[in-house]
Amino acid sequence: MAEAISVSGPISGSDKTLRFETGKLAPQSQGAVVASIGKTTVLVTANAAKGVRDGIDFFPLTVDVEERAYAAGKIPGSFFRREGRPSQQAILTCRLIDRPLRPAFPDGYRNETQIVVTVLGADQVNPHDVLAINASSAALMISGIPFDGPIGAVRVAYSQEGTWVAHPTFEEGDAGTFELVVAGRELDNGDVAIMMVEAGGTEKSFEFYANGAPKVSEAVIAAGLEASKQWIKESIKLQRQLTASVIAARGKIEPLTYTPVLDYSPEVYAAVERVATAKLQPAIRISLKKDRNAATDEATAATVLELAGTADAPGQFAGQEKQIKEAVRSLTKQLVRQRVISENVRIDGRGPRDLRPISAEVGLLNTAHGTGLFQRGETQVMNVVTLAMPRMNQMIDSITPTTEKRYMHDYNMPPWANGTCRRP
């Protein structure tokens, strides 16, 4: 059996240790890292296809989180005593990992890439989600897959004493009033560029505030973001040490060779910029979304016709209609951004600090226990609440200490919500 390569380091301000290991498990994987805090352990593998699938016009990155009941010493509660569909927590963890990692892949990289997180140990004390972000970055660093890392991540909890606690336990998180999940990468000047922030209050925060806990303000959150950089750097340092140790033991990590897939050529973009700018400028100044979209579509069609021509009269870029449309889309984004920066005007005509008109209405449905319609600008949300006895609590079969949930919030976005036609 191959000898493992491991690195570890203390997490500042706590008695916890972050550990990365590679070489023992999943040796056939392009990148495989086992990471742990306490006895919570995850195996993360990173693999990529050698080529690009036909018809792919996006970066096909897949993140999969496998929560195994054995990690917590449990047998699944299903009829067949096997894990079923991913839990809600697993799906949220997938998204949490995807958000900071996706921007770190190079433009034009379209090879199918898969990150699989398998929870090997859940000590019911330390969460595995943020640990998995760090391990995913580490696995990519030693895989040879093109990746502008490492990316570090940390959860910080704001305690009732007014201090930030790094990588809090479940108990420490519940005892706090607010949590941040922050991910970023280190710049050449030593600072950390923050790539993702997720924030939220805790279930008992109002109770803690009533008992005198300090309130969370913008200044407090800014201090939390700044404090998180120290712990992000600690993870990044360990990932670099792991990469260096792998190179020292195995030699150079062979990079995955790939051919960048561009949505449009520089020549197409230059032509679109020349032809479409004058057409798009008045369109992006229309405040109403429906009218603005119609004007933008008209400008796009005119640009395609001018540059690609028709079957009877081919243009300079005949047969490249798709490239022209993608270039128009990129140009539109650039023009909107320039307007925000130079004129301090957003796409719907508001200034940087102007709020959209807000309205609310209750009691829309006669038979529901409660309904509320909330509208901000052209966006509206209808919430429907149903009350029931405690026996209707949702039983949770998971690897975390949570065994039931008394508040369930389901979210649906049907196709008609944004005026599209697709499968509901």
C-alpha positions, 0 to 999 in steps of 0.5 A, a space after each residue: 500500500 502506498 505511503 501517504 503524504 500529509 500536512 497539518 497545521 493549527 487553526 489560530 485561536 482554537 485547539 483544532 487542527 486542519 489536516 490534508 493527506 493524499 496517496 493512500 485512498 483513491 490512487 487512480 484519481 487524478 487528484 484525491 485528498 483526505 481532509 479532517 478537522 477533529 474526527 470529521 473526515 472527507 475524501 475529495 476526488 477531482 477528475 477531468 475528461 481529456 476532451 470536450 463533449 460535442 455541443 458543450 457551450 458552458 463549463 460542465 463542472 459537477 460537484 457531488 457530495 456523498 453523505 454516508 451514514 456509516 460516517 456517523 455510525 448509523 444505518 440509513 432509516 430507509 426501507 432498504 437501509 441504504 442511502 437514497 437521494 441527496 439530503 437538502 444539506 448535501 445539495 447546499 454543500 455542493 453549491 457552497 463548494 461550486 461557487 468559489 471554485 468555478 471562477 478559478 478555472 480558466 476561460 475557455 476550459 470546457 472539459 467535463 470536470 467532476 469533484 466528488 466529496 465522500 464524508 468518511 467521518 462525522 464526529 457530530 461536533 465539527 461540520 464537514 461542508 467548509 472542510 470540503 471546500 478546502 479539500 476540493 481546492 487541495 485535490 484540484 491543486 495536485 490533479 494537474 487540472 487547470 485551476 487558479 488556486 489554491 482557494 481557502 475557506 472558513 466559517 466564522 461564528 459571531 459569539 454572544 461575547 462579540 468575538 469571531 470563532 473560526 471553524 465553529 463546532 455545531 454547538 458553538 455555531 448554535 450559541 452564536 448570533 451570526 455566521 459567515 462562510 468566506 472563501 478567497 485566494 491569496 494575492 501576490 501582495 499577501 492580501 486575500 481576494 474574497 471570492 464568496 460570502 454566505 451569511 445568516 443569523 442563527 435560530 436563537 439570535 433574537 433570544 440572545 439579543 434580548 439577553 444583551 448579546 451585541 447586535 450585528 452591524 455592517 461594521 461587525 460584518 466587515 470586521 468578520 470578513 477581515 478576520 476570516 482572511 487569516 484562517 483562509 491564509 492558513 488553509 492556503 499555506 497548508 495546500 501549498 505545502 501539500 502540493 510541494 510535498 507531492 512534487 518532492 515525492 513524485 516529481 512534477 505534476 503533469 498539467 492536463 492539456 486542453 484546447 480552449 473553446 472560445 464563444 467567439 473569435 477576437 475578429 467577431 467581437 471587434 466587428 460586433 463592437 463596431 457595428 452593435 455599440 450604437 444600436 445597444 446604447 439606447 437599448 440599455 437605457 430603457 428602464 422597463 425590463 420587457 421593453 429593454 429586452 425587446 430593444 436588445 433583441 432587435 439590436 442583436 438581430 440587426 447585428 447578425 443580419 449585417 455581419 452574417 448576411 443571408 443565404 442569398 447575400 452572405 456577409 463577412 461572418 456568414 455561418 457564425 451567427 451563434 458567435 455573433 450573438 454571444 459577442 453581442 451578449 458580452 458587449 451588452 454586459 460591458 456597456 452596462 458595466 461601463 455605464 454603472 462606473 462612469 454615470 453611476 446609473 444601473 440598468 433600470 435607471 437607479 443610482 447605486 444606492 437607490 432601492 426599487 419600489 417595495 410593496 406587500 399584501 397579505 391574505 390572498 388565499 382564503 383557505 391557507 393559514 397565511 399568505 403574503 405577496 411581496 413585490 420589489 420592482 418587477 420581482 414578486 414572491 408569494 409565500 404561503 404558510 401552513 401550521 401543524 402539530 409538533 408530530 408533523 415535524 420533519 424527521 431528519 435522517 442525516 449524519 449531523 446532530 440534527 434529527 428533526 426540523 420544525 420549520 420547512 421552507 420550500 422554494 419553487 420557480 416555475 418557468 412562467 416566473 421569468 416568462 420562459 417556456 421550459 419543463 417545470 
